[in-house]
């Protein structure tokens, strides 16, 4: 594997010299490009399939904007019209701040931060924006019938400018009504208790194949009755879904094999009927499709945007297998039973037979919805626990995105500023890329797929804490196994010390450096960040007596220092056992106490120091991608003869094109 990676590095040296990974930087964000390696070597049929699936990936863009907030499409349109048509002084500070605000709205698919979920604070004045709106063609603005520009401003300006109105997209504060205090557009007129009661009434503890209730709907109260508005063709978001269906139909016609065609056709059926049993049938077919090189996700998938962790945001990724790099993940997946058997968790919570674990490294070809512009670097699906137990799961590590992150970060000064000594820097330089990828592999392939719920335990038992606990479980599984001799035996790590690079960067991130993503005075809100802080702080506290990990001062700066890597592994194993118990037993109260104690609160003195040190580096803590552009080349009969890919589209250029070409929903979706 090491030799293969060295060869791959040599092969890509020319690309490193010529491909520009960075696009632009503003606020706390940096935009990157990703290279679709080997696309040119795919067959024409595979290229055509990717082209159709990519169109389907873009047609659902407006769904996510509306899911993230009921006014997002209205506000985006108002901003875009001023941005393109304003005839005043574009060098004025108000216009410049409005441009930055618009770019943030594009990045976050709405007016709340994509990660922290706090509402953006505009740097431009209401007076400027109102005058700008009055100066443009009103027919281009999102005016309702009979509505004037003044009336539109009166309705929408509190949403933009009042910090108390819809202040958080997803509120996770313990003790508050999470539904009423979250701006996400998944509920209307219902309380948290009403929502929980509605779905609890549908569940049966005897159901061994439960659907994911509420996954594809908005829950509303109309005429005093709580009911669902289902996202499907002919239902809510139907206009965008019908466009998705058109391209999925084209994709089915050029599918690589009958199995893949069946997957696409079942997804089409689900989009048409909205039946969650149909979705489970689709998920099972998708998990079992292991022979197709081209693969995709398209639909209502992850539930991080719902404060109750039930309703799924719309997302899409189109990809194809990286044949060389997949050898690494195939080695892991073929030994899944060994890893399960040797896990430090109680045997009651282990799977006696691990089924259907598949893993691959993929090349992303198109990102959409909740995977664009900010995206994951690894995915494990489906989310249904019973499908994972009976039919298995499919895990991916997104190789070309990780590669783009690494290339763009080369020499940015971050390691020099925050890493304790030359010894740790040498480990990171040598092994961090490899062990980081391996941790992602183990997290996605084995971590999420490991363990089991005890009979009768509701998969939603941990409620708002479920996402944090699940991500911690998967992270800990990977952390526990990275140092194992089995990893060296399988040729996955080159020696017994390589894992230390990931251990150090993980503890540094969880204890310190991820705080650059949070404004001073705020708490940790996002599930992945909570997971990392939970693990790092728990290990730090429980190893404090033996000084397993320390926070030390050098030249007036705070650093993480790991004194005993082996004992740190033992601590990770202990926490993994407890996290798995919590998950398997559905122990809500212990989950709540664990998360609230370790994952939420921040030391303000350390936070202030980290922010000040990071600011001097002039880096952006959040990164995302703009997509490549695909062009179908046709002959005189309209038959596709080739698909070309290009990378020269700018950020604003891409976003405005998407808003024009893929604006498939009304500005207000009731």
N, C-alpha and C positions, 0 to 999 in steps of 0.2 A: 504493500500500500504506500509506504513512504517513497519507494522508487517510482511508483506510478504518479504520485503527486509531484515529484521532482520533474518527471518528464512532462507532465501537464503544465507546470510552471514555465519550462523552457519553450513549450509549444505556444504559450500565450504571451511570450515576451514582446512580440511584434504588436499585439493588441494593446498591451499596457502602454506602449510608446505612442500609439495613434488614437486610441479611443478615449474620449473626454467623458469621464464619469460624473463630473460636477456640472450643475446647471446654474443655480443661483441660491442665495441665502438671504433671509429676512426674518425679523422677529426671532423666534427660537427654532427656526426651521431651516433645513437645507434640502434642496431638491437634487436628486442624482438621476443618472441614466443607468440602465442595465443592458448588457449585451446578450443577445439571444444566440449563444454559441451553437454552432452546427445546424442552424436553421436551413442554411443553403444546401445541406447534404440530405435533407429529408426528401421523401418521394413527393411527387406533385400531389398525390391524393392526400398525404399527410399535411402538406402546406395548405391545401384547400380546406381541409377539416379545421385546422387552426384558424384560418381566416374566418370561417363561419362562426366558430365558437367564440372568437374574439369580438365579433359583432354582437353576439348574444351577451357577452360580458359587459359591453358598454351600454346596451339598451336599458339596463336596470338602474342606471346611475341615479335617476331622480327618486327612486324608491328609498334609497338610503338617506338622501337629504330630507325627505319627508318623515322617515322613521325617527331621525335625530331631532326633529322639532317641527311643529305644525306650521311655523312661519318661515322656515328656511328657504323654500322655493320662492316665496314672495320677496324675501330680503335679497337673495342672490340675484334675482332679476333686476331689482331696483339698483343694486350696486353695479351690475354689468352694463346697464343702459347708461348710467352716468360715466362709467369708465370708458366706454366706447364713443359716446356722443357729446360729452361735455366740451363746450367751446370756450370756457374760461381759462384762467391761468393754471396750467397743469403743473407748474413748478411751485404753486402755493402749498404751504405746509398741510392745509386741510385736505387737499387733493392727494398729496403723497401719503398721508396717513390713511385716507380712504382706500387707496390702492393696496396698501399693506393689509388692511382689514379684509378686503375682498380676497386677496391671496390666501389669507388665513382661513376664510370661509370655504374657499375651494379645497384647501388641504384637509380641513376637518369635516367636510361634507355638512357644514352647518355653522352656527354662530357660537358653538361651545368647543373648547379645546378637545382635540381628538383623543388625548390621553388623560389629562387631568379633569376634563369634563366641566371646568369652570367657563362661564360666559366671557367672551373677549371684551375688553374695555376699549371702546373706540377712541382713537387719537384725534378724530375730527369732530366738529361741533354739529349739533342738530340744525343750527341756523344755516351753516354751509350746505349741509346735505339737502335740506328742504329747498333752498334756493336752486341748487343744482338740479333737483328733480323737477322743479317748475320750469327749468330752462330747456328741458329735452322734450321730444315728441311724446305726448301723453299716450298715444296709441301703442307705444312700445312698452309701457309700464304695466304691471300686473294689477290693473284696476278691475274691481268687480263691476257688474252692471250698475250704472248710475252713480258710481263712486268717483269722487274728484281726487286730485293730487293731495289737497289739504286733508281730506277724509282718510286717505291712505296713510299719510304721515301721522295723523292722530291715532290711528289704529296700531301702527307698527313701531313708531319711535320708542314707546316704553320698552318694547322687546329688545331693541338695539341699545338704548342709552340708559335705562334705569337699571342699576346693578342689583336691585331687589327683585326684579321681575324675571322669572325663569332663570335663576342664577346658576343652577347646576343641571347639566343634562342627566347625569346619574348620581343620585345622592345615596351614600352608603352609611350615613351617620346613625349609629346605634341609638334606638329609642325614638326615632322620628318615623312618620308615615312616609315610607320610601317612594310610594307611588305619587302621592300628592305633592311631594317636594322635588320630584324629578321632572325635567322638561322634555324628556324623550317622549315621542308621540305614540306610545304603545297602549295608553289608557286614556279614557276621557270620561270624567264625571264619576269615577269610582275610587274608593279608598283601598289601601293595602289589604285591609281585612276582607273587604268585599271581593277583591280579586283572588285572594288565597282561598276564601270559602267557595267561590265559584268553581275553581279548578279542583279543590279537594273533594268536592261532591261528585266529580267525574271519575275519581280514582277508586280502584279496588285493590286491596292488599293481596288478593288471590290471583290477580292478573299477572301472568308470567311474561307477557309480551306487551307491556304498556306503550302506547304512543306517547309522544312528547306533547302533552296537552298545552294548547295556547301558542305553540311555536309559530304559526303562520296567520296570526290575526291581531287586530286591535280590539281590546276589551272596552266596551262603552256602556253607559247607562242611558237609555232612551225611554221616555214615558215611564220612568221608575223601574224599568227592567234591565238587569245586567245581561248583556249579550255580546257575541263576537261578530266582528266584521272581518270576514276571511279574505286574505290576499290571494286572489286567483283570477283567471280569465273570467270576465263578467262580474267580478267583485271588486273590492278595493284594490287599487293599483293595476286594474285590469288592462288599462291602455298600454302600460309599459310591458306587462307580462305578455300581451299579444305580440308585441315586437320581438320579445325574447323567443317566443314560440316559433315565429317565422324562421329565425336563424337556426334554432335547434332542429327544425324540420329539414332545412338545407344540410345541416351537419349529419343528420341521420342518413341522408342519401349518399354520403361519402365516408361512412364509418369504416374503420379498418377491418372489422369482423362482425359476425352476427351478435356476439356477446355485447360488444360496445353499442351496437345499434339498439339492442334491447334496453340498455341503460338509458340511452337518450329518449327512446320512445316512452319508457316508464316515467321519466321526468316530465315529459310533455303531458302525459296523462295527469300527473299530480298537479301541474300548473293549471290544468283545466278543471279538475274536480275539487282540488283543495283538501282532499281526504288524507288524513295523517296515516292511515293504514297504507294508502298508496305510496306515501313517502317512505315508509319503512320497507316496502317492497323494492322501491328504487334504491334505497341505501344498501340493501342486501345484494342486489345485482351489481351495484357499483363496487362494493368491497370485493366481489368475486371476479371482477374484470381485471385480471393480472397480465393478460397477454398483449393488450393494446399499448403501443408506445406513447401515443397522444392521450392525455387525460384532462379532466376539467372538474371544477366545482362551479355550480351555478344555482343559487337559491338562498333560502332562508337558513342560515347556518349557525353562527355563534351567538350566544345570549349575553355577552358582556354588557351590551347597551341597555339591557332591561334590569332595573334595580332588583327585581325578583328572580332574575336568572332563568326566565322561561321563554320569553319571546325572542325570536332570532332575527338578526339584522341580515339584509341582503348583501351577498358578496359573490365574487367570481374570480377564478384564476384559470387560465388556460396554460397547459404545460406539456412537455414531453420528457421522457426518461433520458437522463444522462447515463449512458450505458457503462462507461468506465467507472464513474464515481459510485454507481449503484452497487458495485461489487462490495463496497464497504458496508452498506446498509443491509445487503442480503446476508452477509456474514453474521450480522447481529440478529436478524430476524430468524434465521435458521436455527439459532441457539436460544430462542425465546424461552423454551421450557427450562433450560438450565438456569437462566437468570431468574425465572419465577421460583424455581425450587430452592435456590440459594438466597433468596431475599430474606432480610432479617425480620420480616413481619410474621405475626402469628399464623400458624398453618391453617386456621379456620378461615382466614381471609385470602388465602392463595388459591389460584385456579389449579385444579388437579390436572386439567388438560388445557393447554393454551392452544386456541384454534385460530387459524386464519390470519396470523400476524404477517403482514407484508410491509416491506419498507423499500423506498427507493430515493435516490437523489434526482431531482427534477430541474429542468431549465424552464423558468417562467417565460411565457411568450406574451401574456396579456394579463393585466390586473384590473379588477373592477369592484365597485361597491365598497364594502368595508375592508377590502384589501388594497385600496388605492386612495391616495398616494402612499400613505403609511401602510406597511404590510407586515405579515408574519414572515419568519425565516424557516418555520417548520409547521406542519399541520398534521393532526391525527383525527380521523373521522371514521365512522359516524359517532355522534354524541350519545346515541341510545345505548344504555348499559346492557340491555338484554341482547341486542344485536351484536355488540362487541363480544359478549360471552359465548354466544352460540355460533356466530358466523365470522367473528374476527374484526379486524380494523385495518385500515390502510394508512400508512405513515409516510410523510415526505419531508425531506430536507431540501430547501430551495437553493441550490448551489450557486446559480449565477447572481442571485441577490446578495448572498453572503460575500461572494467574490467582489461585487461592486462596493459593498460597505468597506471591506478590507482595503481595496485599492484607493478609495476616496479618503480613508483615514490615515494613509501612510505618511508618517513624518509630521503629524499635526501637533505634536508636543504634549498630548494628553498623558502618555505613559511617563514621560520625564517629570511631569508635574505631580502625579499622584502615586506612583509606585515607590515603595520604600527604599530599595537598594538595588545595586547593580546585579545582585544574585537573582532577584525576582524579575528584573528587566530581561536578563538573559534567558530565563525560562520562558517568559512571554514571547520574546522574539523567536525562539526556537519552536515552541509548541502551541502557542495560543490559538492559531488558526485551526490546527488539527484538532486539539482537544475541545475547542468551542464547537466545531462541527459534530464531534462525537457526542458531546453533551446534548446537543440538539437531537441527534439521532436517537440516543437512549431515551430522552424525554418523550419524543413523539412516538417512536416505534414500540418501546417496551413500557415506559412509565405510564402513559395514559392507558395502555392496554393491559396493565398488570392488575392483579387483585380482583376481588369480587365483593358485591354487596351480600349481606346475609339475607336469607329468604324473608320476604315481606317488608324489606326496607325501601322506602320511597326514594327514588333517584333525586327528588327535589327536597329531601329532608333537611339539608343544610341551608336552604333558602338563600339569603343574600350572601352568605359566606361560602357557598358551594364552589364558586369559580376560583376563589383564592385557595381553598383547601385542595382542589383538584390540581391546580397548577403547581402548588407546593409538593404534592405527592409525586407528580411526574418529574419535577426538578430534582427532588431528593433521590429518586430512583437512579437517575443519571449520575448524580454526584456520588452516590454510594458505590456504584460499579466502576467509575472511571479508574480508580487506583487498583482494581482487582487484577490479580495475576492472569486471569482468564483473558483480559484485554490484550496483554502482551502475547499470550499463547496463541490467540486468534490473529495476531499480526495487526491489530487495530491501533495499538500504541507502540512506539519504538522501544520504550524502556519503562522501568518502574517509577521514574521521576516525572515523566511528561505530564501526568495528571495535575501536578502542582501548579502549572500555569493556569488551568481552569479554576482550581480551588482558590488561588490568590485573587484572580480577577473577579470571581463570583463574590467572595467575602468583601473585597474592596467596593464592589458595586452595591451590594446589599446594605453595607454599613455606611457608605459615604457617597460614592460618586453618582448614584442614580438620583440623589437629592438635587442635582443640577436641573432636573426636570420639574421641580416643584417650586412655586413662589414662596418666599419667606413668610412664615406664619401659617401656612396651610398644612394640612395633614396628607397622608398617603391615601389615595382613593382608588387608583386603578388596580385591578386584580393581580396582574403580573408583577407590578411593583410591590404590592402588599406581600405577595408570595416570597419575593426575594428578600425583603426586609425581615419578614417573619423567620425565615430560615437562618439568615445571617445573625440577627439579634438573639435568637434562641440559642444558637451554637456559641455565640460570644458569651452570653450570660451563663450557660450551663458548663462552659469550659473555663470560666473565670478563675476558679479556685486553683487550677493547675496552669493558668496562663496559656491555654491552648492558642488563643488568639488575643492580641492586645491592640489597643489604639495608643500609639506612642507619638511623642513630640520630637521633631528634628528641625532645627533652624526655625523654630516657632510655628511649624506646620504639623498637622495631624496626619499620621499614616497608619495603615493596617499592617500588622506584623504577625505572621503565623509562625508559632514556635514549635508546634507538633502536628504535622500533617496527618499522621496515623490516628492520633486521638480525635482529630477533627472528623476523620472518616467515621469513627465510632459514634460520634455525636450525630452525624447525619443519619446513620443507621438507626439510632434510637428514636430520632424525630420521625423518620420514615415509618417506623413501626407504629408510633402513636397516631400519625396522620392517617395511615391506612385503617387503623381501628376506628377512628372518628368517621371516616368515609363509609366503611363497611357496616357499622352499627347505626349510622345516621345520627350521631351524637351532636345535636345542634348546639347545646349549651356549652360543651367543651370547645367546639369550633369557634363559637362567639368569643369566649374568654381568651383563647389562644390568639386569634386575629386581633382583637382589641388591645391585648397586652403588648404584642410584639410588632404588629404589622402597620399600625396606624399613626402613632405619635412620633414626632421628630424632635431631636435635641436642637433647639434654636441656635445655640452658640456654634455647634458643629456645622449646622446648615448654613449659617451666615458665612463661616470660613470657606466652606466648599464652594459656595456661589461666588465669592470674591476671587478665589483662585481660578475658577473656571472662566470667569468673565475676562480675565487677562489673556486667555488663549484665543479669544474671538472665534469660538466654535459654536455650532448649533447643537443643542442636546437632542433634537428630534430630526429624523431624516425620513424622506419618502422619495418616491420615484415618479418620473413621467414615463409614459408608455412609448414603445416604438410605434411607428406607423406602418401599417401593412397596405400594400396596393395590389389588387388583383389585376393581372395582365390578361386580356382576353383577345381572342381572334375575331374575325369579321362576323362570326356566328354567335358571339357572346360567350363562347366556351373559355373557361379559365385555362390558360396555358402556363402560367407561372404566378407566384406570389412574391413580391419584392418587399423587403423590410428596410426601413430607414430610421435614423436616430437624430435628425437635426431639428425637430420641432421644439419650440420653446415652451415654457410653462404656461404663461398667459395665453399663448397661441393655442395650445392644446385644450386648455380649459374652456376658452370661448368657443372653439370648434365643437367640443362635446356638448356645451350648453345649447348650441344651435342645432346640432344634428341629432342629439339624443334627448331632447326635451319632450318626453313622452307623457307627462302627467299634467293635470291642471295645477295651477299655482296653489289652490286650496283643495285638499282631499278629505272629504267628510264621509 
